[in-house]
């Protein structure tokens, strides 16, 4: 399961060091990103091919009170580059 380049295939998690990226199985076209490491500046995340041609994604912080909108990021060549803070789960969804 490690380093699976496409989380849409079988729903397997991507593990890179202490960074985990996996699909949210109960919500279409949604990923969760989590790291226990200190701040990881500018991590590039490969989006699932099944998402098709999208141009922007919306990021949310996952909190005990629910999802908190964070930002909208541009997609380039099927990837998005985001800042990942330790112990801060981030939700990624296509921007409508």
HELIX and SHEET records of a PDB file:
HELIX    1   1 UNK A   49  UNK A   51  5                                   3    
SHEET    1   A 6 UNK A  14  UNK A  16  0                                        
SHEET    2   A 6 UNK A  19  UNK A  23 -1                                        
SHEET    3   A 6 UNK A  30  UNK A  35 -1                                        
SHEET    4   A 6 UNK A  90  UNK A  94 -1                                        
SHEET    5   A 6 UNK A  56  UNK A  63 -1                                        
SHEET    6   A 6 UNK A  66  UNK A  74 -1                                        
SHEET    1   B 2 UNK A  40  UNK A  46  0                                        
SHEET    2   B 2 UNK A  79  UNK A  84 -1                                        
END                                                                             
